[in-house]
């Protein structure tokens, strides 16, 4: 017999979304709608350690419990804290065997998750798997909530920035660029090698932008990505500024100061959308309709006519044609479209 959530009993909520910086950012649409539905409730998260800082400064999130992936003792310590907090409702957005076990061990009377294989037995609020397919992840989250009977009027996602983060970006921009200078960011990072546009192509795109627009290019990089950013700069005929080392929130603050971001399908892409900077995603192995930047301000571009486009493979078994053969003119047309629809004041040369 299908159970219905007793909303009057909810005062403590835990959201489980451990992995993927972009996925964590997109999951904030759930926290936002839960906050509206249960304004007096405590809303916490359970995530992997690197994703903790992305959530800490969001005002309607009370606490972020984190643990190091593949470290049993750290995970156990986090689970003990979860159980001690005695949540009324646990929402498992990841729904793999580990998070299903965490949900069950939480002891929460209400446990929500997708009805997938044996894991469906863990949840007493079951979301049919078929309702979460063929939609953007934000819309899948909205359907998840509606299945639980939770109002979900907002599709806004969030990324928390502290005063120190904003100050960091303001200082960097003030010391690096002239007042009023328009800055276009390029982010070469990505969790899958197949999703990462090759430095040689990003250099071509950067040069094309510099040839057309009166804007300064800023190469924004995260851990392990500096060499790629340096390579892009070295391959360009036009000047580009290398961003300083940043943590996740500082990176978000730097992106928030840009007029536009060019990015692979990655965490920074979703951060850009969350902080209000229009973003153009360069797509290859994944479907932007499901995993691209969410919102009308943004756009995506890919080589749709390629026979292997949307392969969803982590490593390209061919020659990365989805990026290497992507016409720069197509990218520039997409940039022009984003500039026009957002009213971005970018002068042409």
Buried (B, 14 or more C-beta within 10 A) or exposed (E): EEEEBEBEEBEBBBBBBBBBBBBBBBBBBBBBBBBBBBEEBBBBBBBBBBBBBBBBBBEBBBBBBBBBEEEEEBBEBBBEBBBEBEBBBBBBBBBBEBBBBBBBBBBBBBBBBBBBEEBBEBBBBBBEEEBBEEBBBBBBBBBBBBBBEBEBEEBBBBBBBBEEBBEBBEEBBEEBBEEEEBBBBBBBBBBBEBBBBBBEBBBBBBBBBBEBBEBBBBBBBBEEBBEBBBBBBEBBEBEBBEBBEBBBBBBBBBBBBBBBBBBBBBBBBBBBBBBEBBBBBBBBBBBBEBBBBBBEBBBBBBBEEBEBBBBEBEEBEEEBBBBBEBEBEEBBEBBBEBBEEBEBEBEEE
